[in-house]
């Protein structure tokens, strides 16, 4: 079965670090892609050709815009197994501090307002692509990477004690939507 792996989260959450660690441990990530440079060009030129050729691929993304949903819709039609690894932090301040520290070391800077916007919209962005994912693994990166929850077959399950605030917020946003739709 073909594999599509998504590593997502707000800027500064630790997506690249998690992906770097995964590359050292796994050989099934396929072609590695990053959608942050030019998302429209990315979907039309890179991903369209990859899915059409039946190649495993991994995308690192901040889930900003509709292009990731379009990619996943196309991958699902081609019967890819889609696994999302979502990396989270509890506060926008943590994200901003990490981006600032990265920029101080010569890395890419992201405006604080853009990080705040993405942080505010993170639950909605994640819910938008959830229907296409076979499995979602939630990683907290407050101190060290640790799996804190998993979403599979419509069920959200915490892993371990004391889930982080951000995971609880996402879980509550799922519950509210389901409860709201029933009324």
N, C-alpha and C positions, 0 to 999 in steps of 0.2 A: 504494500500500500504506500502511496506517495505521502510525504509529510510536509506540512506547512507549520513552521514554528514562529510564533510572534513573541517578542520580548517587548513589553510595553510599560509605561509609567511616565510620570511627570518629569520634566527636566530635573536632574540632580538626584533622582531617586536611586540610581545605581544600575540602570539597564545595561550600559556598556561593561560595567564590572562583572555583572552576572553572566553576560554573554561571553566575556573573555574567559571566565572560569569554566563555563560549559564547553567552550571550544577545546580547552585542554583535556577535558574528560570524555567528550563524545565525538563520534565520527559521523553521526546521522543528521547533522544540521543542514547539509546541502549548501547551496549557494547563499552567501551572506549578503544582505542588503540593508541599507539605512534610508529611510524616507524623509529625512530632515532637510535635505538640500533643495530639492525641487519636486514636491509631491506629484504634480501633474505629469511631469516628464517621467518620473519614477514609475507610475502606474502604466502609462502608455508604452513606454519603451522597454523597461526592464521586466516587470512582473508579467505583463501580457505575454511576452515571449517565453518566459520561464514556464508558466503554467501550460502554455500551448505545446511545449516540448516534453512535458511530463517529468520535470526535475524537482527534487526536494529543494525547499528553500526556507530561509529564516529572515525575518524582518525585524529590525529594531525601530520602534515608533513611540511617539508621544500621544498617539490617537487624536491628532488634531485634524479635523476635516473628515469628509466622507470617503476619501480614497481607500482607506483600509477596509471599510465595509465592502466596497466594490471588489477589492482583491479577494476578500474572504468569500464573498458570494460566488465569485468565479471559481475559486479553489474548491468550494463545497460542491459545485456542479460537476467538477472533474473528479470528485470523490477523494479528495485529499483528506488525510487525518489532520485536523487542525488542533494544535495545542498552544494555548496562550500562557505565558509566564508573566504575571503582573507584579511589578516591584513597587512597593509603597513606603511612604513615610507619613507620620502623623500631621505635620504642619508644613505650610508653605514656606515658613521661615527656614526650616531644615533644608528644603529644596534650594532656596535662594542661596543660603550659605555654602552649600556644596558646589553650586554653579560658580559662585564667586571664587571659591578656593581653586576650582579647576581653571578658571580664567587667569588667576594669579600665577598658575603653573604653565601658562601658555596655551591653554585649551580654549574651546569655543565659548564665548559669552552669549547669554540669552537674557534679554531684558526682563527685569523683575515683573513688570506688568503682564508680560506674556506667560511667565511661569505662574503667576497668580491666577490668570484666566484659565489656564490648563488645569491647575489644581482645583479650582472651583467647579469645573466641568468634568472632572475625572470619572465620577460615578455614572453620569449620563453617557459619556463616551464609551465606557466599558460595557454598559447595558446595551448599547447600540450594536456591538459586535458579538455579544454573548451567544445569540442564537446560532451562530456559525461555528462555534467552538465545541469540539468534542470534550475537551478537558481544559479547565483553567486552574493554574496553580498560583497561589498568592504568596509572594515572598516579602517579608518585612526586612528592611535594611537599616534599622535604627542603630544597631551595633555591628552585628554580623548577619549575613544572610541566613534566614530561617524560614521554612515553609510554615505559614500560619493558617492557611485554609485551602480548600479545594472545592471547585464547582464542577459537578458532573451529573448528567442526566437530570437537570433541573433541581439538584440538591446542593446546598451550600453547607459544607462541613468544616468546622474549625479543627485545626491540628494543634494539640497541646493546650496548655492553660494560658490564660491572660492574653487573648488576642489584642493586637494593637487597635487603637482608635480608628484608624483609616479602614481596616478590614470590617470592623463593626458598622461603620457608616455605610460601607458598600452593601453589607448584608441587610441593613435596615432599609436601604433604598430599594432593594429587590423586594422585600416584604411589603413595603408601602405600595409599590406599583401593582403587585399581584392583588393586594387587598382592595386597592382603589379600582382596579379593572372589574372586580366582581360586583361592585355596587352599581 
